Amino acid sequence: MTTLEKEVSPHFDDFLFDWSTKFQFLVGGYGSGKSYHIALKIILKLLSEKRTALVVREVYDTHRDSTYSLLEELVIDLGLEGRVKCMTSPMQIRFPNGSKIIFKGMDKPAKLKSINNISLVWLEECSEIKYAGFKELLGRLRHPTLKLHMILSTNPVGEDNWSFKHFFKDEMNNRLVLDDAELYEKRTVVVNDTYYHHSTADDNFFLPESYVAQLDELKDYDPDLYRIARKGHFGVNGEKVLPQFEVQPHDEVMDTIRRTVNPLKRVGMDFGFEDSYNAVVRLAVDCEKKILYIYWEYYKNKMTDDKTAEDLKEFKETRELIRGDSAEPKTIEYFKQNGFNIRGAKKFQGSRLQYTKKVKRFKKIICSDRCTNVIYELKPLTYKKNKRDEIIPDEFNIDPHTFSAIWYALDDYEVSDAKSLINRYKHLTGRG
C-alpha cells in the first residue's frame, strides 16, 4: 500500500483516525480547518475500506465550490488523481477499491430515496439543514455489515437552532446532553455515542496572520459575529431584549417572594388559538428593589374558550384579577360571564414600546425554572433589525406570547405606584 504524507493541524491529529462513535460533531470558528480535516478523514477511510459516503448540504449546487472542490483538491495534493476519479456530471468521487463519495442536497429530497448502503454521512453546515432532514438522513444511514458514522460540521449559530438543542441543550424540554462551555474548555469530549470537537482559527497553523487579525477586529464592531467567527461559540444572535433575565429554582423563587415585604402580585393573559397561544403568567414585583419575579405559567394553543376556562378554573376560586388583551373583547366578556375576575389592559398607539420599556426597567427579572415557556421565549429574545441593520425597539425575532402576558399583567403599574407602596411600608414600619 502506498504511504501518504500530509501535514495536518495537531488539534485534529486524534480526530482523523478516531472512528469509535456513531456521531462526530465538529463546531468551530471561521478558518479553523474543520471541513478540511473532515474531508481528509473521509478520503483516508474510503481508501482503507470499501464504503459509500454521502455528503449533504441544504442546497445541492453549493457542493461544487465547497465540499466537492475541497475533496478534489485533497485528492490532487495526496497524489491520488491517477487512482481516484473525480467526476462532475453527476458530482461523484470513485476509489480504486470500489468506494465512492456521492453528493446530495436537501433541496431535492426525492433523490435521497434511491440511495442504498450508505455507511458514512457528512452533513456540512448542518445548522442550515432542517431537523426533519437530519432525521430523514438517519434513516438513510444503514449497511448490513459496516459500522455506521455520521459527521456533522457547523459554525456556531443561535441556541435556537436544532443542532444545538439536539447535541447540547434543549431548555424547552429540560434536556441536557452536554454543556457547550465544557466543550470550549476541553476542546474534545465524548458523550454517549457522540465525539465532540471544537476548533478556532488558532488551531489552523496554515492561516495567514492577516486573516486572524481580521477576525480579531470583529470584536470592536460586530460582537455577535466575533463570538461565532473568532471564538466559535454558540449563543444568542442579536441584541437581547431582556439581558437581566435569569432562571432560578422554583422553591428559591417562591421563598424569596414570601420574604418580600408587600410584593405586588399580578396576573396577565394573552389570547391565541391556531399559531399563537393562550399564555397566562403570575408575577410578583419587589417594588423597592425593582425586581420582577415570574413564578407560574399556562401556555396552550388550539384551545376553545370553554376548554381554556376549564383549565383555569382555579382563578374563579381565587378571584385574582386577570388583565387580558383588550383587543379580544369577546373573549374577555366570555370569561367574565363564566365567573372570572378579568378586564382588558390598556392598549394605545405605541403601547408595545412603552410596555417593553417598562419591563426593561427592572433591575432583575427572575423566572422560576418551572416556567419553561417563559424561559424559552424570553431568555434568548432579541430585537428585529431593519434594512439598515438598526434594531426595531418594539419588534422581536419571535412572537413572544408570554412577554405580551407580562405586559398586560403590569398594566397601570408605574414608578409612582412603587413609590407609594414604599412610602406606605415606611409609614407602617416607622422607617424613614
Buried (B, 14 or more C-beta within 10 A) or exposed (E): EEEEEEEBBEBBEEBBEBBEBBBBBBBBBBBBBBBBBBBBBBBBBBBEBEBBBBBBBBEBEBBEEBBBBBBBEBBEEBEBEEBBBBEEEEBBBBBEEEBBBBBBBBEEEEBBEEBEEBBBBBBBBBBBBEEEBBEBBBEBBEBEEBEBBBBBBBBBBBBBBBBBBBBBBBBEEEEEBBEBEEBBEEEBBEBEEBBBBBBBBBBBEEBEEEEBEBBEEBEEEEEBBBBBBBBBBBBBBBEBBBEBBEBBEBEEBBEBBEEBEBBBBBBBBBBBBEEEBBBBBBBBBBBBEEBBBBBBBBBBEEBEBEEBBEEBEEBBEEEBBBBBBBEBEEBBEBBEEBEBBBBBBEBEEEBBEEBBEBBEEBEEBBBBBBBBBBBBBBBBBBBBBEEEEEBEBBBBBBBBBBBBBBBBBBBEBEEEBBEEBBEEBEEEEEEE
